[in-house]
Amino acid sequence: MSAPFNLIAVIGPTASGKTSFAAHLADEIDGEVISADSRQVYRNMNLGTGKDYEDYRVQDRQVPFHLIDIIEPGNRYSVFEFQRDFFKAFDRIRSQGKMPILCGGSGMYIEAATRGYRLVEVPRNDMLRHELQFRSLQELEEILAGMKTLHNRTDVDTVDRAVRAIEIESYYRANPGSTSGLPAVYPLFFGIMYDRTTERSRITERLESRLKRGMVSEVQQLLASGITPESLDYYGLEYRYITAYLTGRLDYPTMVKQLNTAIHQFARRQRTWFRKMERNGIGIHWIDGAIPLEKKLETVRRMLDRC
């Protein structure tokens, strides 16, 4: 395929159906999908991360995908590691004459792949951590806000994350040459978006389905494998709230209600991130999630034909 772009990016909030769409698009244009999901990299964390292998099947064909199930639970996977692994997959797919299709809703991962700035593996700073060890989360947030604009609220979800974010920002300031650019990537962005009412219904229905399919049992098994409740908090909302239920801090109905609300809030933050991308000059071709899959694909085909 000869085109003025070398990457297609399919983005959208949680529960927008972007993965299935990306897989069908890849099947049509001889592409492969690179996941830009910050949690689906972990093995044995399927329902809690919204991982659905069936999304990558088109009729009886398996669409190749990358950066899923590459890390054992209990480890932490950084944006730096994602950027490194993304470019390995990107180069490999391109070398085979195929089109890479980045798919996900993790704003930092999407920008790490498409904005052309090189991330570096920031070493642990024990002296800085010692200085920050008795600071409250609010104090840490104030420190970080003085260093950069807090676009990504997950940086200050917990004390550990806030300390790490300060550690990273401090390193970048002390080593300004460490973030020199990468070879250019020319992305063409498509976004899947539903109206707010439909989005809310889809999120709630998806959560109910995942709970029925055994999401609580998945978290129980992770705890039984030796992962601590404190560690599970790192892996996102589903693991945080279900762990609170399993350790007796929330009853089941309260857990479900609070988790549902938190996922809706997360979707709003994703939409905010996408709007920020557009304000920064990134063109996103939005597709109504409610139209049939074939019409979505037809919309993209027409645009690709014009490129």
MIVEX-612682 format. One record per residue (C-alpha): residue number from 1; residue in one letter; x, y, z. Coordinates in Angstrom, 1 decimal. Layout:
N
    k  r      px      py      pz
  NUM  A       X       Y       Z
...
// end
This chain:
307
    k  r      px      py      pz
    1  M     0.0     0.0     0.0
    2  S     1.5     3.3    -1.1
    3  A     0.2     6.2     1.1
    4  P     1.4     9.4     2.8
    5  F     1.0     7.6     6.2
    6  N     2.8     4.6     7.6
    7  L     0.6     3.9    10.6
    8  I    -3.2     3.8    11.1
    9  A    -4.3     4.6    14.6
   10  V    -7.7     3.5    15.9
   11  I    -8.6     5.2    19.1
   12  G   -11.7     5.6    21.3
   13  P   -12.9     5.4    24.9
   14  T   -13.4     2.2    26.8
   15  A   -16.2    -0.1    25.4
   16  S   -16.3     1.7    22.1
   17  G   -15.6    -1.5    20.1
   18  K   -12.4    -0.1    18.6
   19  T   -10.5    -3.4    18.9
   20  S   -12.9    -5.4    16.8
   21  F   -13.0    -2.6    14.2
   22  A    -9.2    -2.4    14.1
   23  A    -9.0    -6.2    13.5
   24  H   -11.6    -6.1    10.7
   25  L    -9.7    -3.2     9.1
   26  A    -6.4    -5.1     9.4
   27  D    -8.0    -8.1     7.8
   28  E    -9.1    -6.0     4.8
   29  I    -5.9    -4.1     4.2
   30  D    -3.4    -6.8     5.1
   31  G    -2.4    -5.2     8.4
   32  E    -1.5    -6.2    11.9
   33  V    -2.7    -4.7    15.1
   34  I    -0.4    -3.2    17.8
   35  S    -2.2    -2.8    21.1
   36  A    -1.9     0.5    22.9
   37  D    -3.5    -0.7    26.1
   38  S    -1.5    -0.2    29.2
   39  R    -2.9    -3.2    31.0
   40  Q    -3.4    -5.9    28.3
   41  V     0.3    -6.5    28.2
   42  Y    -0.2    -8.7    31.3
   43  R    -0.8   -12.4    31.1
   44  N    -3.6   -14.0    33.1
   45  M    -5.3   -10.6    33.5
   46  N    -8.0   -10.9    30.9
   47  L   -11.4    -9.9    32.2
   48  G   -10.1    -7.2    34.4
   49  T    -8.3    -5.5    31.5
   50  G   -11.1    -6.0    29.0
   51  K    -9.0    -8.3    26.9
   52  D   -11.1   -10.3    24.4
   53  Y    -9.2   -12.6    22.1
   54  E   -12.3   -13.1    19.9
   55  D   -12.0    -9.5    18.9
   56  Y    -9.0   -10.5    16.8
   57  R   -10.9   -13.2    14.8
   58  V   -12.6   -12.3    11.6
   59  Q   -14.7   -15.2    10.4
   60  D   -12.3   -18.1    10.7
   61  R    -9.1   -15.9    10.4
   62  Q    -6.8   -14.9    13.2
   63  V    -5.7   -11.3    12.8
   64  P    -2.1   -10.9    14.0
   65  F    -1.7    -8.7    17.1
   66  H     1.2    -7.5    19.2
   67  L     2.0    -6.3    22.7
   68  I    -0.7    -8.4    24.4
   69  D     0.3   -11.1    27.0
   70  I     4.0   -10.1    27.1
   71  I     4.5    -9.5    30.8
   72  E     3.8   -11.6    33.9
   73  P     1.5   -10.2    36.6
   74  G     3.4    -8.6    39.5
   75  N     5.7    -6.7    37.2
   76  R     5.3    -3.1    36.0
   77  Y     5.4    -2.1    32.4
   78  S     6.4     1.5    31.7
   79  V     5.6     3.9    28.9
   80  F     9.3     3.7    28.0
   81  E     9.1    -0.1    27.6
   82  F     5.9     0.3    25.5
   83  Q     7.6     2.8    23.1
   84  R    10.6     0.5    22.7
   85  D     8.3    -2.5    22.0
   86  F     6.0    -0.5    19.8
   87  F     8.8     0.4    17.4
   88  K    10.1    -3.2    17.3
   89  A     6.6    -4.3    16.3
   90  F     6.2    -1.4    13.9
   91  D     9.5    -2.1    12.1
   92  R     8.8    -5.8    11.9
   93  I     5.3    -5.3    10.4
   94  R     6.5    -2.7     7.9
   95  S     9.4    -4.9     6.8
   96  Q     6.8    -7.5     5.8
   97  G     5.1    -5.0     3.6
   98  K     2.1    -4.8     5.9
   99  M     0.3    -1.9     7.5
  100  P     0.7    -1.4    11.3
  101  I    -2.6    -0.5    13.0
  102  L    -2.2     1.0    16.5
  103  C    -5.3     0.4    18.6
  104  G    -6.1     1.5    22.1
  105  G    -7.4     4.1    24.5
  106  S    -4.3     4.8    26.6
  107  G    -3.5     8.4    25.7
  108  M     0.1     8.3    26.9
  109  Y     0.8     5.1    25.0
  110  I    -0.8     6.5    21.8
  111  E     1.3     9.7    22.0
  112  A     4.5     7.8    22.9
  113  A     4.0     5.9    19.6
  114  T     3.0     8.8    17.4
  115  R     4.4    12.1    18.7
  116  G     8.0    11.5    17.8
  117  Y     9.6    12.1    21.2
  118  R    11.9     9.5    22.6
  119  L    11.3     8.3    26.1
  120  V    14.2     7.0    28.2
  121  E    14.3     4.4    31.0
  122  V    14.5     6.6    34.1
  123  P    16.6     5.1    36.9
  124  R    15.4     4.9    40.5
  125  N    16.5     8.0    42.5
  126  D    16.8     6.8    46.1
  127  M    17.8    10.2    47.4
  128  L    14.8    11.8    46.0
  129  R    12.5     9.0    47.2
  130  H    13.9     9.5    50.7
  131  E    13.1    13.2    50.5
  132  L     9.5    12.5    49.4
  133  Q     8.8     9.5    51.7
  134  F     6.7    11.4    54.3
  135  R     4.8    13.6    51.8
  136  S     1.1    13.2    51.5
  137  L    -0.5    12.5    48.1
  138  Q    -1.8    16.1    48.0
  139  E     1.7    17.5    48.6
  140  L     3.1    15.2    45.9
  141  E     0.5    16.3    43.5
  142  E     1.3    20.0    44.2
  143  I     5.1    19.3    43.6
  144  L     4.3    17.5    40.3
  145  A     1.9    20.3    39.2
  146  G     4.8    22.8    39.7
  147  M     6.9    20.7    37.3
  148  K     4.4    20.1    34.5
  149  T     0.8    20.3    33.5
  150  L    -1.1    17.3    34.9
  151  H    -2.8    16.0    31.8
  152  N    -2.6    12.4    33.0
  153  R    -4.4    12.0    36.4
  154  T    -3.2     8.5    36.8
  155  D     0.2    10.0    37.7
  156  V    -1.3    11.0    41.0
  157  D    -3.7     8.1    41.7
  158  T    -1.4     6.8    44.4
  159  V     1.6     7.9    46.4
  160  D     3.8     5.5    44.6
  161  R     2.8     6.7    41.2
  162  A     3.1    10.4    42.2
  163  V     6.7     9.7    43.5
  164  R     7.6     7.9    40.3
  165  A     6.2    10.8    38.2
  166  I     8.3    13.3    40.1
  167  E    11.3    11.0    39.7
  168  I    10.8    10.9    36.0
  169  E    10.2    14.6    35.6
  170  S    13.3    15.4    37.7
  171  Y    15.4    13.1    35.5
  172  Y    14.2    14.8    32.3
  173  R    15.0    18.2    33.7
  174  A    18.5    17.1    34.8
  175  N    19.1    15.4    31.4
  176  P    17.5    17.6    28.7
  177  G    19.2    15.8    25.9
  178  S    17.8    12.4    26.8
  179  T    14.5    12.9    25.0
  180  S    15.7    13.5    21.4
  181  G    13.3    12.5    18.7
  182  L    12.7     9.2    17.0
  183  P    12.4     8.6    13.3
  184  A     9.2    10.1    12.0
  185  V     5.9     8.2    12.2
  186  Y     3.1     9.5    10.0
  187  P    -0.2     8.4    11.6
  188  L    -3.7     8.5    10.2
  189  F    -6.1     8.6    13.1
  190  F    -9.6     7.2    13.2
  191  G   -11.7     7.4    16.4
  192  I   -14.8     5.4    17.4
  193  M   -17.2     7.3    19.6
  194  Y   -20.8     6.8    20.8
  195  D   -23.2     9.4    22.1
  196  R   -22.9     9.8    25.9
  197  T   -26.1     7.9    26.7
  198  T   -25.2     4.9    24.6
  199  E   -21.6     5.0    25.9
  200  R   -22.8     4.8    29.5
  201  S   -25.1     1.9    28.7
  202  R   -22.3     0.0    26.9
  203  I   -19.9     0.5    29.8
  204  T   -22.4    -0.7    32.4
  205  E   -23.4    -3.7    30.2
  206  R   -19.8    -4.6    29.6
  207  L   -19.0    -4.5    33.3
  208  E   -22.0    -6.7    34.1
  209  S   -20.9    -9.2    31.5
  210  R   -17.3    -9.3    32.8
  211  L   -18.5    -9.9    36.3
  212  K   -20.8   -12.7    35.2
  213  R   -17.9   -14.3    33.2
  214  G   -15.7   -14.5    36.3
  215  M   -13.8   -11.3    36.8
  216  V   -14.0   -11.7    40.6
  217  S   -12.5   -15.2    40.3
  218  E    -9.7   -13.8    38.2
  219  V    -8.7   -11.4    40.9
  220  Q    -9.0   -14.1    43.6
  221  Q    -6.6   -16.2    41.5
  222  L    -4.1   -13.4    41.2
  223  L    -4.2   -12.8    45.0
  224  A    -3.8   -16.6    45.5
  225  S    -0.7   -16.5    43.3
  226  G     1.0   -14.2    45.7
  227  I     0.3   -10.8    44.3
  228  T    -0.5    -8.5    47.2
  229  P    -3.6    -6.4    47.4
  230  E    -1.4    -3.3    47.4
  231  S     0.3    -4.4    44.2
  232  L    -3.1    -5.1    42.5
  233  D    -4.1    -1.5    43.0
  234  Y    -1.5    -0.6    40.4
  235  Y    -3.3    -2.5    37.6
  236  G    -6.3    -0.3    37.4
  237  L    -9.9     0.2    38.5
  238  E   -11.3    -3.3    38.2
  239  Y    -8.4    -4.8    40.3
  240  R    -8.6    -2.0    42.8
  241  Y   -12.3    -2.2    43.5
  242  I   -12.6    -6.0    43.4
  243  T    -9.6    -6.4    45.7
  244  A   -11.4    -4.0    48.1
  245  Y   -14.4    -6.3    48.0
  246  L   -12.4    -9.5    48.4
  247  T   -10.5    -8.0    51.4
  248  G   -13.7    -6.9    53.1
  249  R   -13.4    -3.2    52.6
  250  L   -16.5    -3.0    50.3
  251  D   -19.6    -5.2    50.1
  252  Y   -20.4    -6.5    46.6
  253  P   -23.2    -4.1    45.6
  254  T   -21.2    -1.1    46.7
  255  M   -18.1    -2.4    44.9
  256  V   -20.1    -2.8    41.6
  257  K   -21.7     0.6    41.9
  258  Q   -18.4     2.4    42.7
  259  L   -16.5     0.5    40.0
  260  N   -19.1     1.3    37.4
  261  T   -18.9     5.0    38.3
  262  A   -15.1     5.0    38.2
  263  I   -15.1     3.4    34.7
  264  H   -17.5     6.1    33.5
  265  Q   -15.2     8.8    34.9
  266  F   -12.2     7.1    33.2
  267  A   -14.0     7.2    29.9
  268  R   -14.6    11.0    30.4
  269  R   -10.8    11.4    31.0
  270  Q   -10.1     9.5    27.8
  271  R   -12.4    11.8    25.8
  272  T   -10.7    14.8    27.4
  273  W    -7.3    13.4    26.3
  274  F    -8.5    13.0    22.7
  275  R    -9.8    16.6    22.7
  276  K    -6.4    17.7    23.9
  277  M    -4.8    15.8    21.0
  278  E    -7.1    17.7    18.6
  279  R    -6.3    21.0    20.2
  280  N    -2.6    20.2    19.7
  281  G    -3.2    19.8    16.0
  282  I    -3.8    16.1    15.6
  283  G    -6.5    15.4    13.1
  284  I    -8.9    12.6    14.2
  285  H   -11.5    11.3    11.8
  286  W   -14.4    10.4    14.1
  287  I   -16.8     7.6    13.2
  288  D   -20.2     7.1    14.8
  289  G   -19.9     3.9    16.9
  290  A   -23.6     3.2    16.3
  291  I   -23.4     2.7    12.6
  292  P   -22.9    -1.0    11.4
  293  L   -19.4    -2.4    11.2
  294  E   -19.5    -2.6     7.4
  295  K   -20.4     1.1     7.1
  296  K   -17.5     2.0     9.4
  297  L   -15.2     0.1     7.2
  298  E   -16.6     1.7     4.1
  299  T   -16.0     5.1     5.6
  300  V   -12.4     4.2     6.2
  301  R   -12.0     2.6     2.8
  302  R   -13.2     5.8     1.1
  303  M   -10.7     7.9     3.1
  304  L    -7.8     5.5     2.3
  305  D    -8.7     5.6    -1.4
  306  R    -8.3     9.4    -1.3
  307  C    -4.9     9.3     0.4
// end
